[in-house]
Amino acid sequence: MNSAAALSLANVRLGSAGDLAAWLEAEGALEPEEHAEVSLRLAEFVTLRASIRELLDASIGGGPFPAAAVERINEASARVPRVMRLAQDGAADTPLSAGPTPLLLARIAWSAIELLGDPDRSPRRCGACGIYFEATRSDRVWCSNACGNRTRVARHHARRRVPA
């Protein structure tokens, strides 16, 4: 899982175990033999997604983090302890042994903690389509140029309409 896993989970539709499996495959986080176990744990991913969304909304709104959402993220993170190990090629943050589902949930929680715990990062919600994204510039309000263009075109057409 990459550092954008929390944003990706916040934006995905999870209406079924198939939706979850498709998302995990797209993220490159699921081995074929893990499908059965992970698909039985859909509710845990839905709960984690809801917590991430609550925290993102609080962060974007400038308010305090909801305590219950923080607790759920921290609990998912704590399921899999990590240790720092020194190797010839540098340091490695290594998760200790865990099943696939706790490890996936923990990695997503770690991603959320990194995103929301870093004051230099700025998660936002797109003003056009509503998805969460990480702003690369302080003035960015849309997730993509396409959303920005659609909004500007709609605003232009609204100004140009003549009232009947």
Buried (B, 14 or more C-beta within 10 A) or exposed (E): BEEBBBBBBBBBEBEEBEBBBBBBEEBEBBEEEBBEEBBEBBEBBBBBBBBBBBBBBBBBEEEEBBEEBBEBBEBBBEBBEEEEEEEEEEEEEEBEEBEBBBBBBBBBBBBBBEBBEEEEEBBBBBEBBEBBBBBEEEEBBBBEEEBBEBBEEEEEEEEEEEEE
